[in-house]
Amino acid sequence: MTNSDDGFDLMADIVRSVAAHYDWGILEPKVYDRHEPSPVTFDRLVGSYGNPDDDLRVVRIDDALFLVGPGGEREALTPVSQDVFLVAESNILYDFLENDDGLISWLRVTLPSGANNDYPRR
């Protein structure tokens, strides 16, 4: 039995452990290679996403991007493709989505369980 706070993440961990034991390849963890995007890419991703009550800010410090959560905590974003970043400590993916004009207008946050949320750019 789990609670609603971290229950889905715990269930996903259990399923991945069973899959690893029985060699179910479809559930193997994805391994990412570090990508080196240009500094211009970083500049187009910087901004606020979400709503005022659940604000996620992406900031650039030197040649790195960081996610600043509602509580002010800062996490390093590791680039794994041109517009997709990973917080390695939590295995959460951050995918910056373009609109039809090629501008970043959404931030998709994908949890290790596969559940995701989309945050509009403000």
N, C-alpha and C positions, 0 to 999 in steps of 0.2 A: 504494500500500500504506500502511496506517495501523496504529497500535498500538491496543490496547484502551483506553488512557487517554482519548483525545479523538477517536477514530476516527469515532464516530457523529456528533458535532458537526461534524467536518470534512466528512463525506459529506453531511450536511444542508445545510451552507453551499454546497457545490458544486451540489447539486440546485437550491437556491433561486436560485443565480446563472444556471444554465441556464434555469430557468423564467422568470426576469426577462428574459433575452435573447430568448426565444421567446414572450413574453407569455402564459405559461400562468397564467391568473388564479388558479387553485385554490391555487397555491403562493406567492402574494404574501404578504409579511410582514404580519402583523396590526398595525394601528395602534391604540393605546389612548389613550383620553382619561382624564385624571386625574379621579378621583372624590373627593369630600370627605365621607367618612363621619363620623358623630358620634363624639365622644370615648368614648361608652358602647360603641361598636363596638370601639374599640381595647382597652378594658379586658377584653372577653370573649375576645380573641384572645391576650392575654399568657399565656405559660406555656412548658412544656417539651414537646417532641415527639420521638418516636423511642425509642431505647433508650439505656442508659447509655454504650454504646460509640460511639454515633452520634447524640449529643444535639444537637438544634436548639432554641435558646431564642429566644422572641420577647419583646422588652422594649419598654417604652414610655418614651420620653424626651421630656418636654414633650408636644407634640401630634404626635408622630411615632412610628412603629414601626420597630424594627430587628431583624434576624435576627442572632443570635450563633451561629456555627458551633462545632464541636468544638474547633477551635484557638483560639477566642476572637476571631476576626475578626468585625467588625461591618459589616453592609450595610444601607443604608436600604431600607425597603419602601415603594414608591409605590402608593397605592390606585388600582385601575382599576375596581372595583365594590365592593359592600358588603363582601364577604368574600374578594375576590381582589386580590392585590398582586403587584407586579412589581419585580424588581431590575433596573433599567435597564441597568447596566453589563454584565450577563451574559445578559439577556433570559430570565431564569428566572421562571416564574410560581409563586406560592404561593397555593393555594386552601384556605381553611379550611372544612372540611366539618362540617355539623351531624348529630347523631344524631336519632332520632325525637322526643326531648324538646326539641329546639331548642338543645342545648348543643354547643359546638364539641368534637369528639372526634377529628378527624383533620386532618392537614396534608398536602395533596397537592402535591408538588413536580414541576413539569413543565419539562423541559429544552427548549432550542430545537429539538432533534431530534424532539420529540414524546414521547419516553420519559418515564415518570413513576414516582414512588414515593410510597407513602402511609405517613405516620408517625403512629402513635397518640399521643394526648395522654397525658402521664404525670401 
